Each structure stands twice: as structure tokens, then as C-alpha cells.
Amino acid sequence: MENVTDRMRNPFGMRPPFERQDPGARPAVFGYGDANADFHLIGDHPGVHGGTHSGIPFSERAASQRLLSIFRETGFVEGPVDRPTLSNLFVDYLHMCCLPGNRSPTPEEYAELERYFDAELRAINAHILLPVGARATDHVLREYTTHRHRIDLEMSDLHAREVRGRGFMIVPVLDPSEWTGDDDLILNERLESILDSDYRQTKGVATRVG
């Protein structure tokens, strides 16, 4: 089912249940991008990947901008850095709310917002999930595959690999602040390979042949 909306920011009108941010900061960094995207990039929280001032996930930090530059090179991102246009790509966080001092959410705070993330993920209904970093990858593997117990959460080994999910293809991404060597090239090549495949046929069978 296609989502009928032209809103790039927070297309589903998510309303987080609390406001605990620093004075002058945004209450949350909402999901951003194409509501009918096939590719869904998932980060941890604004304190890790940025966006507390711009309101755009994966912005304001050099490492996050390096990550989005890969998606720009592969045709998902256009326009200015501070107000990009995303095509076939949606980006959001497990925990969207901004917290004082960019601190990490507590386990209770993650749990409190989990239903909002899950609702947005299911509304987007992308084919390819790209969790960034260990926490996002752990969550996606636990919630949307049956393989978490068999997978060692060594992100340098999982980086840009394809993992079967329940109706999704999952491609974990090493946190860009930890990239070395050819990590950016490896992700670029994986995205290009998926785009060249019949990935849309994987919906419901949870994998891609080849």
C-alpha cells in the first residue's frame, strides 16, 4: 500500500510522549525522507548520530555526513546538506527524542519509544533495513529476524553483509565513526549491487538470490 503524503519530515505525525531536551533544543529528531521508500536507514539516537539542531537524522556530525554521502553517491540523496531531498530512502532513530547533554537513553526510555519506532518501520514497509551501529543492529536482528542467537554482533564483520529477515533484507552498517580502510567503498558496492538486483521480489520471502 502506498503512503499518500508529501511530507519529508515526520510524515506520520509521530508525537513522542515526553520532552526532556536541553533548553533551545528540538524535542525530537523525527523520521525523515520518502514515506514509500524501499530502503530504511536506522540509527540509535540523536546524541549518537546528530540532528538536534537541524532535525534531520544523520546530520551535523562528520561521521554521519560521511555515511549519507554514500547514499548521495548512489542516488538516494540530493540537494543541500541542511535540507536534503531523499528518494527511495527513509532515515530515523530507535529513540527519536533529544535528551539533556546528548546523553544515551536509559533502557526504560528505549522501551518507552520502541512502539513508535516499530509503528514507523511498519508504515514505511521498506524492503531493505540498514541498521547503523551495534544497538540498532541488535534491535533489528532481534525483532525482525529469527537469527539473532546465531549471529555474533561483531559490526566490522557484519558491515554491509546481507542477512535474512522476516519479510526484510537486513544490511547492517558499521557506525561510520569507526570506519577504516575501504568500509565506505564496501557499503557503496553493496548498495549498487542491491539496486542492480530484483530486490523488490524479496518482500515476503525474506531473502535475495545471488
C-alpha angles and dihedrals in degrees: 000000000000120000110232105214137109094201112120095186121059093342093182097049097244113191113196114215099238145032115216102144129131115271110281094015124116115263090229145356101233128204113282136196142035111000089204095049124146090205122062118189112200126195135179110247139315093266089063105036104022138233102129091129103027096039090224120119115240094020138118094034125091094226093049092047088051088055094049090047088067089056089047090054091051094050103257097109131049137162132037121343093239094051110020127178113229122204122192088351133098123186129195145139136252087233111029100183124100114233131199114281090003088279121170118262118255118244088258091053092050089050091048092058099036093096091055092052092046092049091051093046091052092045091054090044093191124183096223124047116196110189113191119215133358100292096049091044092049091050095048093046092048097045104034105032137045092222105077093106090055097047124084107220094229100141097195088060095041094048111129093348121138117243126185117244138180096278094335139085108226122206111183117211125208111236103269091229085069098047118128135170113350099349092120092048091048091055091045091053092048092052091048090049092052092047089052091052133075090258094152088068090063095075107115096009093067100219145061125236114231 
